[in-house]
Amino acid sequence: MQWTSVLAIYFLFWVVCAFGLLPFGVKTHDELGMDKVPGQADSAPANFRPRIVVLRATVLAAILTVLYVANFIYGWVGIETFDISRLFRD
């Protein structure tokens, strides 16, 4: 596998992880007991920290990319693993 392919896979994992991790650890003003600005939505985050999201997404994407590349090299899980037609054979 070429390094550009690994980089593209890492980027895809990173984007999915970043969007998946966005809601974790974020609290609203009501949950923190803070005052809201007039016109502010009730669901607006009060403690959004993008650096934490980026750091978590970077680490998780690196782990997932290593697992994906290792599976590509060693072939632990292949298409035959998900072959359900074997369940219906005599």
MARBA-304874 format. One line per 8 residues: number of its first residue (from 1); their letters; for each residue x, y, z of N, C-alpha, C. Coordinates in nm, 3 decimals. Layout:
! MARBA-304874
NUM) a) X:Y:Z:X:Y:Z:X:Y:Z | ... .
This chain:
! MARBA-304874
1) mqwtsvla) 0.085:-0.117:0.000:0.000:0.000:0.000:0.090:0.124:0.000 | 0.058:0.218:-0.085:0.137:0.340:-0.095:0.108:0.434:0.021 | 0.203:0.521:0.052:0.186:0.612:0.165:0.075:0.712:0.139 | 0.050:0.746:0.012:-0.058:0.839:-0.018:-0.194:0.775:0.010 | -0.204:0.645:-0.012:-0.328:0.574:0.021:-0.350:0.572:0.171 | -0.245:0.548:0.246:-0.255:0.548:0.392:-0.295:0.687:0.442 | -0.238:0.790:0.382:-0.271:0.927:0.421:-0.418:0.959:0.391 | -0.467:0.915:0.276:-0.608:0.937:0.241:-0.701:0.862:0.336 .
9) iyflfwvv) -0.666:0.740:0.370:-0.747:0.662:0.464:-0.746:0.727:0.601 | -0.630:0.777:0.644:-0.620:0.847:0.772:-0.710:0.971:0.772 | -0.707:1.047:0.662:-0.789:1.167:0.653:-0.938:1.133:0.661 | -0.979:1.028:0.593:-1.119:0.986:0.600:-1.159:0.944:0.741 | -1.073:0.865:0.805:-1.100:0.826:0.943:-1.105:0.948:1.034 | -1.016:1.046:1.010:-1.011:1.164:1.095:-1.141:1.244:1.086 | -1.192:1.264:0.965:-1.315:1.340:0.947:-1.432:1.270:1.015 | -1.443:1.139:0.995:-1.552:1.064:1.057:-1.540:1.068:1.210 .
17) cafgllpf) -1.420:1.052:1.262:-1.399:1.057:1.407:-1.430:1.195:1.463 | -1.388:1.300:1.393:-1.413:1.436:1.441:-1.563:1.463:1.451 | -1.638:1.427:1.349:-1.782:1.448:1.355:-1.848:1.358:1.459 | -1.797:1.238:1.475:-1.853:1.147:1.574:-1.825:1.189:1.717 | -1.713:1.256:1.739:-1.674:1.297:1.874:-1.725:1.435:1.913 | -1.783:1.509:1.821:-1.828:1.645:1.852:-1.923:1.654:1.972 | -2.022:1.568:1.986:-2.116:1.588:2.098:-2.064:1.544:2.235 | -1.954:1.473:2.242:-1.906:1.422:2.370:-1.836:1.530:2.451 .
25) gvkthdel) -1.877:1.544:2.576:-1.814:1.640:2.667:-1.866:1.781:2.656 | -1.965:1.805:2.572:-2.019:1.940:2.556:-2.145:1.952:2.640 | -2.153:2.060:2.716:-2.269:2.085:2.801:-2.333:2.218:2.763 | -2.464:2.228:2.790:-2.535:2.352:2.762:-2.523:2.447:2.881 | -2.570:2.570:2.861:-2.566:2.669:2.969:-2.654:2.626:3.086 | -2.765:2.560:3.055:-2.854:2.514:3.162:-2.787:2.407:3.247 | -2.712:2.318:3.185:-2.644:2.212:3.260:-2.532:2.267:3.348 | -2.471:2.377:3.305:-2.363:2.436:3.383:-2.410:2.546:3.477 .
33) gmdkvpgq) -2.538:2.581:3.468:-2.592:2.685:3.556:-2.548:2.824:3.516 | -2.520:2.847:3.391:-2.474:2.977:3.342:-2.590:3.054:3.281 | -2.575:3.185:3.272:-2.676:3.269:3.208:-2.660:3.262:3.056 | -2.775:3.266:2.989:-2.775:3.263:2.843:-2.786:3.405:2.788 | -2.732:3.423:2.670:-2.744:3.550:2.599:-2.885:3.556:2.539 | -2.951:3.670:2.543:-3.084:3.678:2.484:-3.082:3.636:2.336 | -3.175:3.548:2.300:-3.184:3.498:2.164:-3.102:3.372:2.140 | -3.028:3.328:2.239:-2.944:3.208:2.225:-3.031:3.083:2.232 .
41) adsapanf) -2.999:2.985:2.150:-3.073:2.859:2.150:-3.047:2.784:2.281 | -3.149:2.710:2.325:-3.134:2.633:2.449:-3.027:2.525:2.436 | -3.005:2.477:2.316:-2.910:2.368:2.295:-2.770:2.415:2.260 | -2.744:2.545:2.263:-2.612:2.598:2.228:-2.508:2.552:2.330 | -2.392:2.505:2.285:-2.289:2.459:2.379:-2.227:2.576:2.455 | -2.196:2.550:2.583:-2.134:2.652:2.667:-1.985:2.629:2.683 | -1.939:2.507:2.664:-1.799:2.477:2.689:-1.734:2.403:2.572 | -1.764:2.444:2.450:-1.706:2.377:2.333:-1.557:2.407:2.326 .
49) rprivvlr) -1.477:2.299:2.319:-1.331:2.312:2.311:-1.282:2.237:2.187 | -1.262:2.308:2.076:-1.224:2.241:1.952:-1.088:2.173:1.958 | -0.996:2.223:2.038:-0.863:2.159:2.049:-0.873:2.017:2.103 | -0.962:1.997:2.200:-0.982:1.864:2.257:-1.041:1.771:2.153 | -1.138:1.820:2.074:-1.199:1.739:1.970:-1.095:1.700:1.866 | -1.012:1.795:1.826:-0.907:1.767:1.726:-0.808:1.665:1.780 | -0.767:1.680:1.905:-0.672:1.586:1.965:-0.730:1.446:1.974 | -0.853:1.436:2.020:-0.918:1.305:2.030:-0.937:1.240:1.893 .
57) atvlaail) -0.978:1.320:1.795:-0.998:1.269:1.659:-0.866:1.223:1.599 | -0.758:1.296:1.626:-0.626:1.260:1.573:-0.579:1.127:1.629 | -0.594:1.109:1.758:-0.550:0.984:1.822:-0.635:0.867:1.775 | -0.767:0.884:1.776:-0.856:0.776:1.735:-0.837:0.740:1.588 | -0.820:0.840:1.502:-0.798:0.814:1.359:-0.665:0.743:1.336 | -0.563:0.776:1.414:-0.434:0.708:1.401:-0.447:0.560:1.439 | -0.518:0.533:1.547:-0.538:0.393:1.590:-0.616:0.316:1.485 | -0.724:0.374:1.435:-0.805:0.306:1.334:-0.728:0.285:1.204 .
65) tvlyvanf) -0.645:0.381:1.166:-0.565:0.367:1.044:-0.463:0.255:1.059 | -0.398:0.247:1.174:-0.302:0.139:1.198:-0.371:0.004:1.191 | -0.489:-0.007:1.251:-0.563:-0.134:1.245:-0.605:-0.167:1.102 | -0.648:-0.067:1.027:-0.689:-0.090:0.889:-0.572:-0.136:0.802 | -0.459:-0.070:0.815:-0.341:-0.107:0.734:-0.290:-0.245:0.776 | -0.290:-0.273:0.906:-0.246:-0.405:0.952:-0.339:-0.514:0.899 | -0.468:-0.488:0.896:-0.561:-0.584:0.840:-0.538:-0.600:0.690 | -0.505:-0.493:0.622:-0.476:-0.499:0.479:-0.353:-0.586:0.453 .
73) iygwvgie) -0.252:-0.571:0.537:-0.127:-0.646:0.518:-0.144:-0.792:0.557 | -0.204:-0.817:0.673:-0.210:-0.954:0.725:-0.339:-1.028:0.690 | -0.441:-0.958:0.644:-0.564:-1.022:0.600:-0.643:-1.090:0.710 | -0.654:-1.028:0.825:-0.728:-1.087:0.936:-0.877:-1.101:0.904 | -0.936:-0.995:0.850:-1.078:-0.995:0.817:-1.091:-0.965:0.668 | -1.153:-1.058:0.596:-1.172:-1.041:0.453:-1.318:-1.050:0.416 | -1.345:-1.045:0.289:-1.483:-1.051:0.242:-1.547:-1.186:0.275 | -1.466:-1.290:0.281:-1.520:-1.422:0.313:-1.571:-1.430:0.457 .
81) tfdisrlf) -1.526:-1.341:0.542:-1.574:-1.337:0.679:-1.722:-1.301:0.685 | -1.766:-1.219:0.592:-1.903:-1.170:0.591:-1.991:-1.243:0.490 | -1.949:-1.358:0.444:-2.024:-1.437:0.347:-2.136:-1.510:0.420 | -2.260:-1.461:0.405:-2.372:-1.524:0.476:-2.434:-1.638:0.395 | -2.390:-1.657:0.271:-2.448:-1.765:0.191:-2.412:-1.901:0.248 | -2.306:-1.908:0.325:-2.267:-2.038:0.386:-2.367:-2.081:0.492 | -2.446:-1.990:0.542:-2.547:-2.023:0.643:-2.666:-2.097:0.581 | -2.685:-2.079:0.449:-2.801:-2.136:0.383:-2.769:-2.261:0.302 .
89) rd) -2.647:-2.308:0.309:-2.608:-2.430:0.237:-2.648:-2.554:0.317 | -2.664:-2.665:0.245:-2.694:-2.792:0.312:-2.571:-2.852:0.372 .
